[in-house]
Amino acid sequence: MGTRSIRTSAGLGLHVEVDGPSDAPVTVILAHGWTLDMRSWAPVAWRLAAGSGPAGQPPVRVIRYDHRGHGRSELPARAEMTIEGLADDLADLIGELAPSGPLVLGGHSMGGMAIMALVERRPELVASRVAGVALVSTAAGGLADTTLGLSVRLLGIVRKGEIKLADAAWVDRRAVLTRRPTLIAPGLRALVVGRGADRGALRITSRCIADCRPATMVGFRPTLNAHERDAALAAFEQIPTEVMVGTRDKLTPVYQSRRIVTTANRARLTLYPGAGHMLPLERVDGVTARLAELAARATATAPAAVPATAPAATPAATPVVAQAGELSRAPSGSAPAPATPAGT
């Protein structure tokens, strides 16, 4: 339990935080999004580790970490800033810190894409160990065509700005995007959180992105555009899978989640009315509840992992779309999350 550091097969140091009992029957691993860090998962991780899920769900062991180039993990060369590299890092982390027992993988945004790439690159690992998956505010592809909710004219300006930024000499020299998170908060409020989002959600998001290295922001952009992994989703037919998205998500809109469940058609889709892209901070209780449900199913199978062809996975993954009216004030967590500490 506590802060750890591991060395990946690529020779990169990853900063890791482990919460919850070391002898828990299930390990939940949480992967964050592009330009963020492990703080974006902190409120969910703390609740899971404390056993505050639904119906007295027992505590689970929770691992969250900073992706390569993000947070306090080491910065790779720009050519190594890829989703494939993130998947390899995740496999290394599992081998180092969770070498046995069932796993539940939760991925937010780019973290969800890393899980899809893990399925593609290490199918035997996923089939033998992964007992549940939560794909939160993410996409299987088509990100190059995302409009960010902008007009064609403004989107064109943004795209040109990204190209210029990629070639700017100062990008590789600057340690953080800005030392004043409040400067970027108004833009982030408009782009990544939904209406009525709690101040804590915006505060943590602003701190994560302000602390991001510009080289990381620029370096990972091409791999996001190249991400196309519909074929990998077939693996989720045999794994209980929760897909979650906010109805006001501008970065990975609702249609992206529908695209996932159309292919992985036994996955359950949950819509959170009014929420934006930062579901792990905007809808803490709802996201925690879904992950806790996956952990509870995995606990029932411990110590054996869920087989790739387990019949029991079928009812757990029956497609259900939670309607706005069902979630508007439900205990599932659609109401704004309360303010939370900034985390690590």
C-alpha positions in Angstrom: 0.0 0.0 0.0 1.2 3.5 -0.7 3.4 5.1 -3.4 5.4 2.8 -5.6 7.6 3.1 -8.7 8.1 0.4 -11.3 10.4 0.1 -14.3 8.8 -1.0 -17.5 10.2 -3.2 -20.2 10.7 0.0 -22.2 13.0 1.2 -19.4 10.6 3.9 -18.2 9.8 4.6 -14.6 6.0 4.7 -13.8 4.7 6.4 -10.7 2.1 4.2 -8.9 -0.3 4.5 -6.0 -1.8 1.4 -4.3 -4.8 1.6 -1.9 -6.8 -1.0 -0.1 -5.9 -4.3 1.6 -3.0 -6.3 0.1 -5.0 -9.5 0.6 -8.1 -8.4 -1.2 -9.4 -11.1 -3.6 -9.7 -8.6 -6.6 -7.4 -5.9 -7.9 -8.9 -2.9 -9.7 -6.4 -1.0 -12.0 -7.4 2.5 -13.0 -5.9 4.2 -16.1 -6.3 8.0 -16.6 -6.8 10.1 -19.7 -4.6 12.2 -22.0 -2.9 15.2 -20.3 -4.3 14.1 -16.9 -2.7 12.0 -14.1 -3.7 9.6 -11.4 -5.4 12.4 -9.4 -8.3 12.3 -11.7 -9.2 8.8 -10.4 -8.4 9.6 -6.7 -12.0 10.0 -5.3 -13.2 6.7 -7.0 -10.1 4.9 -5.9 -10.5 5.9 -2.3 -14.1 4.9 -2.2 -13.4 1.5 -3.7 -10.5 0.8 -1.4 -12.6 1.8 1.6 -15.4 -0.6 0.6 -17.9 2.2 0.1 -19.5 0.6 -2.9 -23.1 -0.5 -3.0 -24.6 -3.0 -0.5 -21.5 -3.1 1.7 -19.1 -4.2 -1.1 -15.9 -5.2 0.7 -12.7 -3.2 0.0 -10.7 -4.1 -3.0 -7.1 -3.4 -3.8 -6.8 -0.4 -6.1 -3.9 0.5 -8.3 -3.7 3.8 -10.2 -0.7 5.2 -12.0 0.6 7.9 -14.2 1.0 7.0 -17.8 4.4 7.4 -19.4 5.1 11.1 -19.9 2.2 12.1 -17.5 2.3 13.1 -13.9 5.4 11.8 -12.1 6.2 9.1 -14.5 9.2 9.4 -16.8 9.0 11.2 -20.2 9.7 8.9 -23.2 10.9 10.0 -26.6 8.2 11.5 -28.7 8.2 8.4 -31.0 7.3 6.3 -27.9 4.3 8.4 -27.0 1.8 5.9 -28.3 -1.3 4.0 -27.1 0.5 0.8 -27.9 3.2 1.8 -25.5 0.6 2.6 -22.9 -0.8 -0.9 -23.3 2.7 -2.5 -22.9 3.2 -0.4 -19.7 -0.1 -1.7 -18.4 0.9 -5.3 -19.0 4.2 -4.6 -17.2 2.4 -3.1 -14.3 0.1 -6.1 -14.0 3.1 -8.5 -14.1 4.9 -6.5 -11.4 2.2 -5.5 -9.0 -0.8 -7.9 -9.7 0.7 -11.1 -11.0 -2.1 -13.3 -9.9 -5.8 -13.1 -9.2 -8.8 -11.6 -11.0 -8.5 -8.0 -12.3 -11.0 -5.3 -13.0 -9.6 -2.7 -15.5 -11.1 0.9 -15.5 -10.0 3.3 -18.2 -11.0 6.9 -18.6 -10.6 8.5 -22.1 -7.1 7.5 -23.3 -6.9 5.0 -20.4 -9.8 3.2 -22.0 -8.0 3.2 -25.3 -4.9 1.7 -23.6 -7.2 -1.2 -22.4 -8.4 -1.8 -25.9 -4.8 -1.9 -27.1 -4.0 -4.3 -24.3 -6.7 -6.6 -25.7 -5.2 -6.3 -29.1 -1.5 -6.9 -28.0 -1.9 -9.3 -25.1 -5.2 -11.2 -25.7 -4.0 -14.2 -23.6 -3.4 -11.9 -20.6 -6.8 -10.3 -20.9 -8.6 -13.7 -21.4 -6.9 -15.3 -18.4 -6.9 -12.5 -15.9 -9.5 -9.8 -16.6 -12.8 -10.3 -14.9 -14.4 -6.9 -15.7 -13.8 -3.8 -17.7 -15.1 -0.2 -17.3 -14.7 2.0 -20.3 -15.4 5.6 -19.2 -15.7 8.6 -21.6 -13.7 6.9 -24.3 -13.7 5.9 -27.9 -12.8 3.0 -30.2 -11.8 5.4 -33.0 -12.8 8.3 -35.1 -11.1 10.9 -32.9 -9.6 12.8 -35.8 -13.2 13.8 -36.8 -14.3 15.0 -33.3 -15.5 18.6 -33.5 -15.1 19.4 -29.8 -18.5 21.1 -30.0 -16.9 23.9 -32.1 -18.0 25.5 -35.3 -16.1 24.5 -38.5 -14.3 27.8 -38.5 -13.1 27.6 -34.8 -12.2 23.9 -35.2 -10.0 24.8 -38.1 -8.2 27.4 -36.0 -7.7 24.9 -33.2 -6.3 22.3 -35.7 -3.8 24.8 -37.2 -2.8 25.8 -33.7 -2.0 22.2 -32.8 0.2 21.8 -35.9 2.2 25.0 -35.0 2.5 23.9 -31.3 3.9 20.5 -32.4 6.8 22.3 -34.0 7.4 24.9 -31.4 10.9 24.7 -29.8 9.8 25.7 -26.3 7.5 22.6 -26.1 10.3 20.2 -25.1 11.9 22.7 -22.7 8.9 23.6 -20.6 8.3 21.4 -17.5 4.5 22.2 -17.1 1.8 23.8 -19.2 1.3 26.5 -16.7 1.9 27.2 -13.0 -1.5 28.9 -12.6 -4.3 26.4 -13.1 -6.9 29.2 -12.7 -5.8 30.6 -16.0 -7.1 27.5 -17.9 -10.1 26.8 -15.7 -12.6 28.8 -17.7 -11.7 27.1 -21.0 -11.8 23.7 -19.3 -15.2 24.4 -17.8 -16.5 25.0 -21.3 -14.7 22.0 -22.9 -14.4 19.1 -20.5 -17.0 19.4 -17.6 -20.7 19.5 -17.8 -23.2 22.0 -16.5 -23.4 22.3 -12.8 -20.1 20.3 -12.3 -18.8 20.5 -8.8 -16.0 22.9 -8.1 -13.8 20.0 -7.0 -14.1 18.3 -10.4 -13.0 21.5 -12.2 -10.2 22.2 -9.7 -8.6 18.8 -9.9 -8.9 18.7 -13.7 -7.3 22.2 -14.0 -4.4 21.1 -11.7 -3.8 17.9 -13.7 -3.7 19.7 -17.1 -1.8 22.6 -15.8 0.9 20.2 -14.5 1.1 18.3 -17.8 4.3 18.6 -19.8 3.6 20.4 -23.1 5.8 17.7 -24.8 3.3 15.1 -23.6 0.3 17.1 -24.8 1.8 17.4 -28.2 3.5 14.0 -28.4 0.4 11.9 -27.8 -1.9 13.8 -30.2 -1.0 11.8 -33.3 -1.7 8.4 -31.6 -5.1 9.5 -30.5 -6.0 10.4 -34.1 -4.6 7.0 -35.3 -6.5 5.0 -32.7 -8.9 2.6 -34.4 -9.7 -0.5 -32.4 -13.2 -1.7 -33.2 -11.8 -5.2 -33.9 -10.4 -5.4 -30.4 -13.9 -4.9 -28.9 -14.8 -8.5 -29.7 -12.9 -9.6 -26.7 -15.4 -7.8 -24.4 -18.1 -10.2 -25.5 -16.8 -12.6 -22.9 -16.0 -10.0 -20.2 -18.5 -8.1 -18.0 -18.2 -4.6 -19.4 -19.6 -1.2 -18.4 -19.5 1.7 -20.8 -20.2 5.1 -19.3 -20.5 8.6 -20.8 -21.9 12.0 -20.0 -24.5 13.4 -22.3 -22.5 16.7 -22.6 -19.2 15.1 -23.3 -17.5 17.1 -26.1 -14.3 15.1 -26.4 -15.7 11.6 -26.7 -19.4 12.2 -27.4 -22.2 9.8 -26.7 -22.1 8.4 -30.2 -18.6 7.1 -29.5 -19.9 5.0 -26.6 -22.8 3.8 -28.7 -20.2 2.7 -31.3 -18.4 0.6 -28.6 -21.6 -1.2 -27.4 -22.7 -1.8 -31.0 -19.6 -3.9 -31.5 -19.3 -5.3 -27.9 -23.1 -5.7 -27.8 -23.2 -7.4 -24.4 -21.7 -4.3 -22.7 -24.0 -2.1 -20.6 -24.2 1.5 -21.6 -24.9 4.1 -18.9 -25.6 7.7 -19.8 -25.1 10.5 -17.2 -27.4 13.4 -18.1 -25.6 16.8 -18.0 -22.2 15.4 -17.3 -19.1 16.2 -19.4 -15.9 14.3 -20.1 -14.6 14.1 -16.6 -17.0 11.4 -15.2 -14.5 10.0 -12.6 -14.7 13.5 -11.0 -18.2 14.7 -12.0 -20.1 11.5 -11.1 -17.9 9.9 -8.5 -20.7 7.8 -6.9 -22.0 6.5 -10.2 -18.6 5.4 -11.6 -17.6 3.9 -8.2 -20.9 1.9 -8.2 -20.3 0.4 -11.6 -16.7 -0.5 -10.8 -17.8 -2.0 -7.5 -20.4 -4.2 -9.3 -17.7 -5.5 -11.5 -15.4 -6.2 -8.5 -18.3 -8.0 -6.8 -18.7 -10.3 -9.7 -15.0 -10.9 -9.9 -14.9 -11.6 -6.1 -17.4 -14.3 -6.6 -15.0 -16.1 -9.0 -11.8 -15.6 -6.9 -9.2 -16.9 -6.7 -9.8 -18.3 -10.2 -9.8 -15.8 -13.1 -12.8 -15.7 -15.4 -12.2 -18.0 -18.3 -12.4 -16.5 -21.8 -15.6 -18.5 -22.5 -17.3 -18.3 -19.1 -21.0 -18.6 -19.5 -21.5 -16.5 -16.4 -20.3 -13.4 -18.3 -23.3 -13.4 -20.5 -26.0 -12.2 -18.0 -23.5 -9.7 -16.5 -23.1 -8.1 -19.9 -26.7 -7.8 -21.0 -27.1 -4.6 -22.9 -28.9 -1.9 -20.9 -29.1 1.8 -21.7 -29.9 3.8 -18.6 -32.3 6.6 -19.6 -31.9 10.2 -18.5 -35.0 10.0 -16.4 -33.8 7.0 -14.5 -30.6 8.7 -13.6 -31.5 12.3 -13.1 -31.5 12.0 -9.3 -30.8 8.3 -8.7 -28.4 6.9 -6.2 -26.2 5.7 -9.1 -24.4 9.0 -9.0 -25.9 11.1 -11.7 -26.1 14.1 -9.3 -23.0 16.3 -9.2 -20.2 14.8 -7.0 -19.3 16.5 -3.8 -16.1 18.5 -3.5 -13.1 16.2 -3.1 -9.5 16.7 -2.1 -7.0 17.2 -4.8 -5.4 13.8 -4.2 -1.8 13.0 -4.7 
